[in-house]
Amino acid sequence: MISDKELHNRFTSLFSQIAAGAVEREKKRQLPYQEIKSLQQAGFGSVRLPVELGGLGASIRQLFGLLIELAAADSNISQAFRPHLAFVEETRLSALSGNNNSQKYINLILAGNFFGNAITEQGQGAVKRYKTSVTQGSSGWMLNGEKFYSTGSLYADYIVVAADKNGERASVLVPANADGLTQEDDWDGFGQRLTASGHSSYTNVPVCEENIMLGGYGTLGRTWGTAYLQLILLATLAGITRRVELDAITWVRQRTRTFSHASEALPKDDPLVQEIIGKLSAAAFSTRATVLAVADLLDDIVNTGTNDPQSLDQAERAAAQAQDTVVRQTLDACTLFFETGGASLVSSTHMYDRHWRNARTIATHNPLIYKMRALGANLLNDDPLPYEWSAGIRPAEVL
């Protein structure tokens, strides 16, 4: 397994370059195509593949440590990698289980291809009743439908599309440049504006039969994938908290102006400001530690290939518990930052408001109130955890 130091040396400089351009990209709504391409060229998207398959052999814990660092550089990019990393993990497991059909996907991953997904549809309970369908006609298989919140797919070389196939759930892999596929950067949320979480349409898109896989998002049953996908969002929040800490330290160190009733002439010497910096540092430490604790559980499950219900439930509960902690600490930190003082702190030049906007947007995924209710019902009454509502991309299992 690759060491933490080796991973750090491989990606730290690139993360710093990404961070340096984050504010300008936010101001201009400049999608980070080149940044994602650079990460792929450096092997970020294949770190979890074993060395014998051409990857770096990183653990899940190491991957999530890197994700936190990437999110601290630009939280849009870490979220955009979510469908890609899930696809890689499933393909990895498929290859290790001896499924020879997965080799072509391994080759695509190692070549630096980026995988997106298209799952969400409008309408009540859309995850159970996909209008998007793949059907066979005289000229072969065709994909038709419309998707929303297609995170990261504008950056993708291939897209995994959730669809109906003769009344069954299916995952359909299509090239991003396929005829009949159109994508729009029309995500209008106030945060995570550069995740390319827009709208995609599929009109008679030709599909190879070998790229139609039964199962996929919304499939019933326990899976490690729900906790894994949730943890990518939590790693992104932990990275935002780390960026808030770093930005606050930088801001206070260079600040010479304070208030007439402050206890010290310089903010960096003011004990109240020092306390805020201490709290932000504690929040960054705590959110990171929480994410990595869940990553350790997932490492144990994925590495052993266990389908033990108790182990899977333990990981799912831990991800839910972590969600409450990380969401609240990150949002609090994004607000507390502004207590370091001065109206100039809210200047749009700095774009410091993006931290709260981005964190609040991420926190709306799998709303906390529903997750906490499900957790409480499970602990009190042994109600099943809601795997089916947030199951991951699972095409590689059935290749």
Beta strands, then each sheet from edge to edge (+ up, - down):
strand 1: 115-118
strand 2: 133-137
strand 3: 140-150
strand 4: 158-165
strand 5: 168-175
strand 6: 181-184
strand 7: 198-207
strand 8: 212-214
sheet 1: 1+ 4+ 5- 8+
sheet 2: 2+ 3- 7+ 6-
end
